């Protein structure tokens, strides 16, 4: 049984584009024609070295809590096995007393896990939003310097905003590369990918309800700064 938090890989999946999908080169524009480009904005933000660094820091912060939940979950599992092994030697009252004690521990563990998940999601969302605002402002200057008339967010495969564009119009990779150069944040080591939280094993004589998988909250739209 594992009690852990949503990984950055899950976030990347939620944003809908992997680093490989950002490998398209920036498009060249024909002279005298509008220069239009697309970008997978959320995925581009996530692929920046700065975002990777900040998400790694959030994961490190919650690592002790993750270990604490795993220890508590292992304890609940051990108590259940002990009860099952000694059930025939116990009276009905003793079995009921031990089962209630295990049930109380399990419910508290579930509450603690859900609270930790919520805290992790909130801090991950805040980390993403902070970098997203920086990338948005950088994109304005980048677009002007490169002569783009229009840059459109084409969304994700799960929620497309534009149904089709020529892949050569995608400047996601170019923006990430340019932003990394400006930020000065080095390439980050790959973080371990923990599994999503799972409930503990079923208690004797009862069933548990599996909680819905935790999905990171969608980042809030970045609002252009007031002039």
N, C-alpha and C positions, 0 to 999 in steps of 0.2 A: 504494500500500500504506500502511495506516495502523496504527500501534501506539498505542492509547489505552485509556483506562480507562472503566469503566461509569459512565454519567452518573446524575445524580439523577433524570432522567426514567425510567431503567430501574428505579431503586429504587421510584419511585412506582408503576410498572406492577406490580412484584413485590408491593407492598403492596395493590394491587387497587383503589384508589379515587383518582380525580383530585380536584383542588380544586373542579371543577364539581359533583362528586357530594357535596361537603360543604356545599353551599349551602342545604340544608334548614333551616328555622327550628326553634328549640327548641319542643317540644310544650307545649301547655297541659293541665293536669290538671283533672279534675272533682273538686269538693269531696267529701271523704269516701271517695274511691276510691284504691287504690294508684297511685302515680305512677311509671310504668315508662318507661324510655328505652333507646335503643340507641346505640352509638357504633362507628365504624370506627376503632379505637384506633390501629393502626399508621399508617394514612393520616393521621389527625388529628395525630399526633406529627410526621410528615414535613412537614405543611403549616404548622407553627408557624414563625414568623420565626426563632426560635432554632435550630431544626434546619436550616433553609435556610442560615442564616449559618454554622453549623458544617460543613455539607457543602461549602459554597463554599470554606471554608478548607482542607478536606482536598483538594479538587480543585486549589487553588492550590499546595499543598505538593507535589503529584505532577506538576505541569505541567512542571518541568525534566526529570524522568525520562521523561515522555511524549515530550518533544521529542528527548531522547537516543535513545530507542528508534526514533523515526521516522527520525532521521538514520542510524542503524545499518541500518534496513530499506532505506532508499534506497540505501545503499552496497552492500548485498547484491544488490539489483535491478540496479544499474549494472554490477557485476562479472559478473552472469549475461548481461546484454546484450552486454558486451564479449566474453565467451567465445563466445557464439553467433555474433557477427559475425566473429570471427577463427578459428572452428573449422577451416575448410578449410585455413588457413595453418599450423596447428599440427600437430605430430606427435602420435601417439596418447599417448605418454608425457606430453607437455606438456599436452594436453587433460585427461588424468586427474589430473595434479598440480594444475591450476587448479580442476578440478571438486571435488577433495577439499578444497582450501582454502576454496572457497565453501561447501561442505557444513559444514565446521567452524564457519565464521562464522554460518551460518544456525541451526545447532543451539544455539550459544551465545546467539544472539539470542532464540530460543524460550525457553530457560531463563531469561534475564533478564526477558523479558516475563511469564512465568508467576510469577516471584518478585515482580515489581512489582504484578501483579494481586492476588496474595495479600496483600501489604502494604496495598494500597489497600482491599481488602475488609475487612481486619481493622480498619483505622482508621475506615472508614465505619461498620462495625458498632458500634464503641466510641462513636462520636459519637452514633449513633442511640440506643443504650442509655442514655447519660447523660441525654439529653433525655426519653426515654420514662419514666424513673424520676421525673423532675420532674413530667411531665404526669400520671402515675398519682397521685402525691400530691396534685396540684392537683385532680384529678377527685374525690377523696374530699371535699374541702372544698366544691367546687362543687356536688356532688350533695346534700350536707347543707343548704347554704344555699338551694338551690332546691327542697328538699322531695322529692327523688326517693327512692322506696322501693327501687328496683332499677335498676341500669344494666348492660346486657349488651353485650359486644362481639359484633357480628354478623358479624365476620370479613370475608372478601373474596369477590368473585365466584368466584375460583379455589378457595377453601377456606371455604365458608360454615359458620358455626356455627349460625345461625338461618336457616331456609329462607324465612321471610316475616315481615315486620313492616310496619306502616303507615309510609310514609316520614316522616310527621309526627312519629314517635317518635324520629327520629335527631337527636341533639344535637351531632354532630361539629363542625359549623360554629360553633355557639354556644360550645363548649368552646375551640376554637382562638382565636376572637375574644377570649374572656375571658382565656385564658392569655397571649396576645400583649400584652394591656393590662397584665397583672400583671408580665410579664417586662421590659417596657420596650424590647425589641429591635425596632428599626424594620423595615419591610418591606425585604426584600433584593432587589437587582437579580437578574434572571434570569441564571443561569449558562449558558455555552455547553454544548451537549450533544454531547460527543465520542462517536465511534463505538466499539463494542466492538472489542477487539483482533482482528486478522486475521493469518493466517500470510503469509509472503512468497511470492513466485511460485515455481512448481515449478522445481527445479534441472534442468539438462540431463540427459536420460536417466533421470530418476527422478520419483517422485511424492511429494508431502508429505501428511502426515495433518493434516487440519484439526482444531484443538483444539475441544473443546466450548465453546459460548458461556459466558461467565462470568456467573453469576447471583449477585447479592448474597446473603449468608447471611441466613436468616430471623432476626429479632431474638429474643433470648431472652425468655421470658415475664417480665414484671415482677412480682416477688414483693412482696406487701405488707410494709411494714416491721413488725418485731416490736414489740409493745406492751410 
